[in-house]
């Protein structure tokens, strides 16, 4: 980014700067996002406000256009990378201020499956929506999921599979959660090319998510419902 671009960004008022950040996220402009985050911090914006109003707000537009077929995977990956640039600056500040998070997700590809593009995209989009994401990578046995869920006090378990031969392992994980009496502690979301809604219901998942944008919207809905229920029982 040129010095001239930096000057232009710094001359924008807050409202116009946030609007520009929406455009820059959409276009995957990482340096511009980083500069804009620093400008808002210098104007005494709280880190959580920058996250929700500027970054999550911008990524919500990206998510909707991805869902509607206007944007495609390469463009969304660029937007998510730009988002990560802003989050790198904000994360330590958010931790210092004890800012609330939408929720926490453990995600990984199931045992026997090494395909991770879809999983990675979901993880990036979830972070872009304000979730904390613990990515376990590929080829995860049930023990890996259980250990991470407990260690991280997660709200959501996300499992991905791209092979018809590895899909059934999702049921192994869910059945183990049931056996241990902890199934209701977690929202279980599943996804991957060979899956469908019927399969998700058959294995006992809370929802099947056909793509990353749907995963974000579904996660938000379930977490809000979970928080409302716990508030009602408190």
Buried (B, 14 or more C-beta within 10 A) or exposed (E): EEEEEBEEBBEBEEEEBBBBBBEBBBEBBBBBBBBBBBBBBEEEBBBBEBBBBBBBBBBBBBBBBBBEEEBEEEBBBBBBBBBBBBBEBBBEBBEEEEBEEBBBBBBBBBBBBEBBEBBBBBBBBBBBBBBBBBBBEBBBBBEBBBEBBEEEEBBBBBBBBBBEEBBEBBBEBBBBBEEEEEBEBBBBBBBBEEBEEEBBEEBBBBBBBBBBBBBBBBBBEBBEEBEEEEEEEE
